[in-house]
Amino acid sequence: MLLTIDTRDPRPIYQQVADGIKGLIARGVLKEGAALPPVRQLAADLGVNLNTIATAYRELQKDGLIMVKHGSGAVVASSTAAERTQAELLRPLRTALTELVLAGLSPNKIMRIVVQELRTVTKGSK
């Protein structure tokens, strides 16, 4: 799996892992029904504690992006975000936009950033 951990990133490691998997799902690298590596294997590959990976998997399961069956492993869920409301989906975007405004970026600059990030996230997806 194409995940990396950045020790300079202020986000917790479990969040970096969860966000990395979300990105792979969004870009279509991980498709519906695709098996994720076992917790122990991914923890060993990334050099992190297995509880860190287990926490990331729980977050992804809570978000409805993966299904975890104890003993069988984790797979990408069939309906990734279909069951989440638009308000739920927009909440993190609104938070990020607020942070950009508070950082002093102009609306035009923010729009350019959003468009570029959208291109990055959807790169390779259909």
BAKE-647903 format. One record per residue (C-alpha): residue number from 0; residue in one letter; y, x, z. Coordinates in nm, 4 decimals. Layout:
node pos->NUM; code->A; py->Y; px->X; pz->Z
...
//
This chain:
node pos->0; code->M; py->0.0000; px->0.0000; pz->0.0000
node pos->1; code->L; py->0.3433; px->0.1320; pz->-0.0916
node pos->2; code->L; py->0.5133; px->0.1324; pz->0.2490
node pos->3; code->T; py->0.7182; px->0.3997; pz->0.4187
node pos->4; code->I; py->0.8753; px->0.4295; pz->0.7615
node pos->5; code->D; py->1.2282; px->0.5661; pz->0.7950
node pos->6; code->T; py->1.2859; px->0.7183; pz->1.1381
node pos->7; code->R; py->1.6644; px->0.6998; pz->1.0783
node pos->8; code->D; py->1.6489; px->0.3240; pz->1.0165
node pos->9; code->P; py->1.7786; px->0.1355; pz->1.3216
node pos->10; code->R; py->1.5291; px->-0.1477; pz->1.2666
node pos->11; code->P; py->1.2127; px->-0.1399; pz->1.4771
node pos->12; code->I; py->0.9117; px->0.0009; pz->1.2940
node pos->13; code->Y; py->0.7289; px->-0.3343; pz->1.2975
node pos->14; code->Q; py->1.0318; px->-0.4888; pz->1.1224
node pos->15; code->Q; py->1.0347; px->-0.2130; pz->0.8603
node pos->16; code->V; py->0.6660; px->-0.2810; pz->0.7925
node pos->17; code->A; py->0.7176; px->-0.6589; pz->0.7756
node pos->18; code->D; py->1.0212; px->-0.6199; pz->0.5489
node pos->19; code->G; py->0.8287; px->-0.3790; pz->0.3271
node pos->20; code->I; py->0.5433; px->-0.6263; pz->0.2860
node pos->21; code->K; py->0.7915; px->-0.9078; pz->0.2195
node pos->22; code->G; py->0.9434; px->-0.6945; pz->-0.0562
node pos->23; code->L; py->0.6014; px->-0.6306; pz->-0.2115
node pos->24; code->I; py->0.5303; px->-1.0055; pz->-0.2081
node pos->25; code->A; py->0.8743; px->-1.0875; pz->-0.3531
node pos->26; code->R; py->0.8284; px->-0.8376; pz->-0.6383
node pos->27; code->G; py->0.4809; px->-0.9684; pz->-0.7163
node pos->28; code->V; py->0.3063; px->-0.6454; pz->-0.6203
node pos->29; code->L; py->0.1129; px->-0.8439; pz->-0.3599
node pos->30; code->K; py->0.0062; px->-1.1726; pz->-0.5118
node pos->31; code->E; py->-0.1285; px->-1.4898; pz->-0.3565
node pos->32; code->G; py->-0.4687; px->-1.4240; pz->-0.2002
node pos->33; code->A; py->-0.4290; px->-1.0447; pz->-0.2028
node pos->34; code->A; py->-0.5886; px->-0.8779; pz->0.0976
node pos->35; code->L; py->-0.3689; px->-0.6652; pz->0.3200
node pos->36; code->P; py->-0.5104; px->-0.3463; pz->0.4713
node pos->37; code->P; py->-0.6716; px->-0.3860; pz->0.8123
node pos->38; code->V; py->-0.4348; px->-0.3251; pz->1.1034
node pos->39; code->R; py->-0.6105; px->-0.0041; pz->1.2077
node pos->40; code->Q; py->-0.6105; px->0.1373; pz->0.8553
node pos->41; code->L; py->-0.2413; px->0.0657; pz->0.7897
node pos->42; code->A; py->-0.1480; px->0.2046; pz->1.1327
node pos->43; code->A; py->-0.3386; px->0.5246; pz->1.0570
node pos->44; code->D; py->-0.1895; px->0.5500; pz->0.7054
node pos->45; code->L; py->0.1649; px->0.5156; pz->0.8409
node pos->46; code->G; py->0.1046; px->0.7170; pz->1.1572
node pos->47; code->V; py->0.2092; px->0.4374; pz->1.3919
node pos->48; code->N; py->0.0526; px->0.2480; pz->1.6790
node pos->49; code->L; py->-0.1823; px->-0.0322; pz->1.5729
node pos->50; code->N; py->0.0099; px->-0.2771; pz->1.7953
node pos->51; code->T; py->0.3140; px->-0.2116; pz->1.5749
node pos->52; code->I; py->0.1240; px->-0.3252; pz->1.2653
node pos->53; code->A; py->-0.0270; px->-0.6193; pz->1.4531
node pos->54; code->T; py->0.3260; px->-0.7288; pz->1.5494
node pos->55; code->A; py->0.4416; px->-0.7012; pz->1.1867
node pos->56; code->Y; py->0.1438; px->-0.9103; pz->1.0712
node pos->57; code->R; py->0.2192; px->-1.1738; pz->1.3394
node pos->58; code->E; py->0.5803; px->-1.1946; pz->1.2183
node pos->59; code->L; py->0.4650; px->-1.2379; pz->0.8579
node pos->60; code->Q; py->0.2159; px->-1.5032; pz->0.9660
node pos->61; code->K; py->0.4865; px->-1.6840; pz->1.1650
node pos->62; code->D; py->0.7019; px->-1.6836; pz->0.8503
node pos->63; code->G; py->0.4126; px->-1.8333; pz->0.6524
node pos->64; code->L; py->0.3845; px->-1.5333; pz->0.4203
node pos->65; code->I; py->0.0348; px->-1.4255; pz->0.5218
node pos->66; code->M; py->-0.2719; px->-1.5821; pz->0.6773
node pos->67; code->V; py->-0.4591; px->-1.3834; pz->0.9414
node pos->68; code->K; py->-0.8197; px->-1.4636; pz->1.0209
node pos->69; code->H; py->-0.9544; px->-1.2543; pz->1.3060
node pos->70; code->G; py->-1.2515; px->-1.0594; pz->1.1814
node pos->71; code->S; py->-1.1703; px->-1.1316; pz->0.8161
node pos->72; code->G; py->-0.8296; px->-0.9670; pz->0.7849
node pos->73; code->A; py->-0.4989; px->-1.0801; pz->0.6423
node pos->74; code->V; py->-0.4215; px->-1.2195; pz->0.2970
node pos->75; code->V; py->-0.1024; px->-1.3243; pz->0.1218
node pos->76; code->A; py->-0.0552; px->-1.6985; pz->0.1787
node pos->77; code->S; py->-0.0739; px->-1.9443; pz->-0.1084
node pos->78; code->S; py->0.2609; px->-2.1135; pz->-0.0419
node pos->79; code->T; py->0.4901; px->-1.8312; pz->0.0587
node pos->80; code->A; py->0.8189; px->-2.0033; pz->0.1411
node pos->81; code->A; py->0.7654; px->-2.3522; pz->0.0025
node pos->82; code->E; py->0.7359; px->-2.5113; pz->0.3457
node pos->83; code->R; py->1.0516; px->-2.3506; pz->0.4862
node pos->84; code->T; py->1.3743; px->-2.5425; pz->0.4560
node pos->85; code->Q; py->1.6715; px->-2.4098; pz->0.2653
node pos->86; code->A; py->1.8656; px->-2.3833; pz->0.5920
node pos->87; code->E; py->1.5918; px->-2.1624; pz->0.7405
node pos->88; code->L; py->1.5879; px->-1.9439; pz->0.4313
node pos->89; code->L; py->1.9677; px->-1.9084; pz->0.4212
node pos->90; code->R; py->2.0089; px->-1.8146; pz->0.7883
node pos->91; code->P; py->1.9376; px->-1.4391; pz->0.7464
node pos->92; code->L; py->2.1495; px->-1.4272; pz->0.4293
node pos->93; code->R; py->2.4432; px->-1.5820; pz->0.6123
node pos->94; code->T; py->2.4030; px->-1.3284; pz->0.8937
node pos->95; code->A; py->2.3983; px->-1.0392; pz->0.6458
node pos->96; code->L; py->2.7027; px->-1.1729; pz->0.4611
node pos->97; code->T; py->2.8903; px->-1.2126; pz->0.7896
node pos->98; code->E; py->2.8162; px->-0.8485; pz->0.8761
node pos->99; code->L; py->2.9469; px->-0.7352; pz->0.5363
node pos->100; code->V; py->3.2684; px->-0.9365; pz->0.5823
node pos->101; code->L; py->3.3138; px->-0.7967; pz->0.9339
node pos->102; code->A; py->3.2658; px->-0.4462; pz->0.7920
node pos->103; code->G; py->3.5750; px->-0.5095; pz->0.5784
node pos->104; code->L; py->3.4141; px->-0.5474; pz->0.2355
node pos->105; code->S; py->3.5919; px->-0.7678; pz->-0.0156
node pos->106; code->P; py->3.4204; px->-1.0789; pz->-0.1551
node pos->107; code->N; py->3.3985; px->-0.9073; pz->-0.4976
node pos->108; code->K; py->3.2318; px->-0.5988; pz->-0.3484
node pos->109; code->I; py->2.9902; px->-0.8183; pz->-0.1522
node pos->110; code->M; py->2.9024; px->-1.0101; pz->-0.4686
node pos->111; code->R; py->2.8272; px->-0.6853; pz->-0.6528
node pos->112; code->I; py->2.6062; px->-0.5706; pz->-0.3660
node pos->113; code->V; py->2.4205; px->-0.9042; pz->-0.3568
node pos->114; code->V; py->2.3609; px->-0.9035; pz->-0.7327
node pos->115; code->Q; py->2.2332; px->-0.5433; pz->-0.7226
node pos->116; code->E; py->2.0023; px->-0.6149; pz->-0.4291
node pos->117; code->L; py->1.8705; px->-0.9279; pz->-0.5988
node pos->118; code->R; py->1.7863; px->-0.7191; pz->-0.9048
node pos->119; code->T; py->1.6077; px->-0.4682; pz->-0.6825
node pos->120; code->V; py->1.4111; px->-0.7344; pz->-0.4963
node pos->121; code->T; py->1.3039; px->-0.9198; pz->-0.8103
node pos->122; code->K; py->1.2287; px->-0.6086; pz->-1.0148
node pos->123; code->G; py->0.8894; px->-0.6542; pz->-1.1725
node pos->124; code->S; py->0.8544; px->-1.0188; pz->-1.0689
node pos->125; code->K; py->0.8180; px->-1.2979; pz->-1.3198
//
